[in-house]
Amino acid sequence: MRNQRILVTGGAGFIGSNLANELAKENDVIALDDCYLGTPNHLSEEVEFVEASVVDTELPTDVDVVFHLAALSSYAMHEDNPTLGARVNVEGFVNVVEQARKSGCDTVVYASTSSIYGTRTEPSPEDMDVAVNTGYEASKMARERYGEYFSNHYEMTMCGMRFFSVYQGYDGAEEHKGEFANVIAQFADDIANGRSPKLYGDGSQTRDFTHVSDVVRALTAAAENRLDGTYNVGTGERYSFNTVVELLNEELGQSVEPEYVENPIPDDVYVHDTCADFSKLHTATGWEPKISFEEGIRRVCSQYD
């Protein structure tokens, strides 16, 4: 993308700041964030920062493209306050898109989630049946339905990106997330500092871990190609938490044993395994992941050299 005016909501957060900084190299980028989960310290000088909430009026939506990444992004946040979760994730989404539409912007790329697929050891295609078991999942499905509404009723291009487990490590923009950071970042920091990483259950659960740089490329490709509908962003591979700990120990030259603890999330809502079928996005844009899991582990651990 070049010479575009772009708004990134959640732009001071983990994925948002990575996206804003990359786009700002050749575009005019505004990062909007209320600083609940983000900090403008992550942003380059080329990015204009606006501290505001997605439920505010008079947002800076006079842009060519909106990347809507702002969200309360965990199970716990929604269960603690379902009303707030819906207000931010659903009302905030509709508010941003409606203001963008009225400002003349017709291209929106937004964050959905792979959690709606539930536990799957086989790659999950976008057209499979999905269900919601948590407030977080319900809010993201509501986004997709409202995205469909804006697309059908107003002929906007509304692309929902179903992210799989996105990581970067504490040397990037993930550290501020603390307990909400990806387990790779948390486990790496524990092992590097001689602490036992805490694994839920027996550590056999698996995730399709996707490096944030590949996610940034996918978001950009979706906007450039004016995609409409929903698309998976993942690698098509999955690794267990036990394997993550093993590879981190090897890369860091450590031999820290994990601590296995009871899972605080109920079994009937906990997603044990995820795996993406990204063929739809590949067919539409040519996108495919570039960062292998081994390379991603090396990047996460490099800060501890």
C-alpha positions in Angstrom: 0.0 0.0 0.0 1.3 3.5 -0.9 0.1 7.0 -0.5 -3.1 6.1 1.4 -4.6 7.7 4.5 -5.2 4.9 7.0 -6.8 4.5 10.4 -5.7 1.6 12.7 -7.9 1.2 15.7 -6.2 -0.6 18.6 -3.2 1.0 16.9 -1.0 1.2 20.0 -1.6 -2.5 20.8 0.3 -5.6 19.9 -0.8 -6.3 16.3 -2.0 -2.8 15.7 1.3 -1.1 16.4 3.2 -3.6 14.2 0.8 -2.9 11.4 0.8 0.9 11.9 4.6 1.1 11.9 4.9 -1.0 8.8 2.2 1.0 6.9 3.6 4.3 8.0 6.7 3.7 5.8 4.7 4.6 2.7 1.4 5.9 4.0 -0.2 8.5 6.2 -1.2 6.5 9.3 -3.3 7.3 12.3 -3.2 5.0 15.3 -6.2 5.3 17.6 -6.1 3.7 21.0 -7.6 4.3 24.5 -4.4 2.9 26.0 -6.2 0.2 28.0 -4.2 -2.6 26.3 -1.7 -0.5 24.3 0.9 2.2 24.7 2.0 4.8 22.1 5.6 3.9 23.1 5.3 1.1 20.5 4.7 3.5 17.7 7.3 5.1 15.3 7.5 8.9 14.9 5.9 8.6 11.5 2.6 7.4 13.0 0.0 10.0 14.2 -1.4 8.9 17.6 -4.9 9.7 18.8 -6.0 8.7 22.3 -9.7 7.9 22.0 -12.1 5.1 22.4 -13.9 3.3 19.6 -17.2 4.2 21.2 -16.5 7.9 21.0 -18.1 10.3 18.5 -16.1 12.3 15.9 -13.4 9.7 15.3 -10.7 10.4 12.6 -12.4 8.3 10.0 -11.8 10.5 6.9 -9.5 7.9 5.5 -9.1 5.5 2.6 -8.8 2.3 4.7 -9.8 1.4 8.2 -8.1 -1.5 10.0 -10.3 -2.2 13.0 -8.2 -4.2 15.5 -9.4 -2.6 18.8 -11.0 -5.2 21.1 -11.2 -6.6 24.5 -9.4 -9.7 23.4 -9.6 -12.5 26.0 -12.1 -14.9 27.6 -11.4 -13.4 31.0 -12.1 -9.8 30.0 -15.5 -10.7 28.7 -16.6 -13.0 31.5 -15.6 -10.3 34.1 -17.8 -7.8 32.4 -19.9 -9.1 29.5 -21.7 -5.7 29.0 -18.4 -3.9 28.6 -17.1 -6.6 26.3 -20.1 -6.2 24.0 -19.9 -2.4 24.2 -16.3 -2.3 23.1 -16.2 -5.2 20.6 -19.6 -4.9 19.0 -20.9 -1.3 19.6 -17.3 0.0 19.0 -17.1 -1.9 15.7 -20.4 -0.6 14.4 -19.6 2.9 15.6 -16.2 3.0 13.8 -17.6 1.5 10.6 -20.6 3.8 10.5 -18.5 6.9 11.0 -16.1 5.6 8.3 -19.0 5.0 5.9 -20.3 8.5 6.5 -16.8 9.9 5.9 -16.6 8.2 2.5 -14.4 5.2 3.4 -15.6 1.9 2.0 -12.8 -0.4 2.8 -12.6 -2.0 6.3 -10.4 -4.9 7.4 -11.2 -6.1 11.0 -10.1 -8.6 13.6 -12.2 -11.7 14.1 -11.1 -14.9 15.8 -10.3 -18.5 15.2 -11.8 -19.5 18.6 -15.2 -19.9 17.0 -14.0 -23.1 15.3 -13.7 -24.7 18.7 -11.3 -27.6 19.2 -10.0 -28.8 15.9 -6.9 -30.9 15.1 -7.6 -30.7 11.3 -7.2 -27.4 9.4 -10.4 -25.4 9.8 -11.9 -23.9 6.6 -14.0 -20.7 6.7 -17.1 -22.4 5.5 -17.4 -25.0 8.3 -20.0 -24.8 11.0 -19.0 -22.6 13.9 -20.5 -22.0 17.4 -19.9 -19.6 20.2 -19.3 -20.7 23.8 -17.9 -17.5 25.3 -18.7 -13.8 25.4 -15.5 -13.1 23.5 -16.5 -15.4 20.7 -20.0 -14.0 20.6 -18.7 -10.5 20.2 -16.4 -11.5 17.2 -19.3 -13.4 15.5 -21.4 -10.3 16.0 -18.7 -8.3 14.2 -18.9 -10.7 11.3 -22.6 -10.4 11.0 -22.5 -6.6 11.1 -19.7 -6.8 8.6 -22.0 -8.7 6.3 -24.7 -6.1 6.9 -22.4 -3.2 5.9 -21.2 -5.2 2.9 -24.7 -6.1 1.6 -26.6 -3.0 2.5 -24.0 -0.3 1.8 -21.7 -2.2 -0.7 -18.6 -1.7 1.6 -15.8 -4.1 1.4 -15.7 -5.7 4.8 -13.0 -8.3 5.5 -12.9 -10.2 8.7 -9.6 -11.8 9.6 -9.8 -14.9 11.8 -6.5 -14.8 13.5 -4.9 -17.9 14.9 -2.4 -17.7 17.8 -0.4 -14.5 17.1 3.0 -14.0 18.7 6.1 -11.9 18.6 7.8 -12.0 22.0 8.5 -9.5 24.7 11.1 -7.7 22.6 8.3 -6.6 20.3 5.1 -4.9 21.3 3.8 -7.9 23.3 5.3 -7.3 26.8 2.7 -4.8 28.0 0.0 -7.5 27.6 1.5 -9.5 30.5 -0.8 -12.4 31.4 -2.7 -11.8 28.1 0.4 -12.2 25.9 0.8 -15.3 23.8 2.1 -18.3 25.7 5.3 -18.3 23.5 6.3 -14.9 24.9 5.3 -15.8 28.4 7.1 -19.2 28.4 10.3 -17.7 26.8 10.5 -15.0 29.5 10.0 -17.5 32.2 12.6 -20.0 30.9 15.2 -17.2 30.2 14.9 -16.1 33.8 14.9 -19.5 35.3 11.2 -19.7 36.2 9.1 -22.7 35.5 6.4 -21.9 32.8 2.9 -22.8 34.0 1.1 -25.1 31.6 -2.6 -25.8 31.8 -3.4 -29.5 32.2 -0.8 -31.8 30.8 0.5 -29.4 28.2 -0.7 -31.5 25.2 -3.0 -28.7 23.9 -1.9 -27.3 20.5 -2.0 -24.0 18.7 -1.4 -22.8 15.2 1.2 -20.2 16.1 1.4 -17.3 13.6 4.2 -14.7 13.7 2.9 -11.1 13.8 4.9 -10.1 10.7 2.9 -12.6 8.7 -0.3 -11.3 10.2 0.7 -7.7 9.1 1.3 -9.0 5.6 -2.1 -10.7 5.6 -3.9 -7.6 6.8 -2.2 -5.4 4.1 -3.0 -8.0 1.4 -6.6 -8.0 2.4 -6.9 -4.2 2.0 -4.9 -4.1 -1.2 -7.2 -6.7 -2.8 -10.4 -5.3 -1.3 -11.4 -8.6 0.1 -14.9 -9.1 1.4 -16.1 -11.9 3.8 -14.0 -13.9 6.3 -10.5 -15.2 5.9 -8.2 -17.4 8.1 -4.8 -16.1 9.0 -2.6 -19.0 10.2 0.1 -21.5 9.1 -1.7 -24.8 8.8 0.6 -26.3 11.4 0.1 -26.8 15.2 2.5 -27.4 18.1 1.8 -28.4 21.7 2.7 -26.3 24.7 5.1 -29.1 25.7 6.8 -28.8 22.4 7.0 -25.0 22.8 8.7 -25.4 26.2 11.1 -28.0 24.7 12.2 -25.8 21.8 12.5 -22.7 23.9 14.8 -24.5 26.4 16.9 -25.7 23.5 17.2 -22.3 21.9 17.9 -20.6 25.2 20.4 -23.2 26.4 18.3 -24.0 29.4 16.6 -27.1 31.0 13.8 -25.5 33.0 11.0 -27.9 33.7 7.4 -26.7 33.3 4.8 -26.6 36.1 1.5 -28.3 35.3 -1.5 -26.5 36.8 -5.2 -26.9 36.7 -6.8 -25.1 33.8 -8.9 -22.1 35.2 -11.0 -22.1 32.0 -13.9 -24.7 32.1 -13.3 -27.7 29.8 -16.6 -27.1 27.9 -15.4 -23.8 26.6 -11.6 -24.2 26.5 -10.3 -24.5 23.0 -7.7 -27.4 23.2 -6.4 -27.4 19.6 -6.4 -25.0 16.6 -5.2 -25.3 13.1 -5.8 -23.0 10.1 -6.8 -23.7 6.5 -5.4 -20.6 4.9 -6.1 -21.7 1.3 -8.9 -19.1 0.8 -6.6 -16.2 1.6 -3.8 -17.7 -0.5 -6.0 -18.1 -3.5 -7.3 -14.5 -3.2 -4.0 -12.8 -2.6 -1.1 -15.2 -2.9 -0.4 -14.8 0.8 1.3 -17.6 2.7 3.3 -17.5 6.0 7.0 -16.8 5.7 8.2 -17.2 9.3 8.6 -20.9 10.1 7.9 -22.0 13.7 11.6 -22.6 14.3 12.5 -19.2 13.0 9.8 -17.6 15.1 11.2 -19.3 18.2 14.7 -18.0 17.3 13.3 -14.4 17.0 11.5 -14.6 20.3 14.6 -15.8 22.1 17.1 -13.5 20.4 16.4 -10.7 22.9 17.9 -12.9 25.7 21.2 -13.4 24.0 
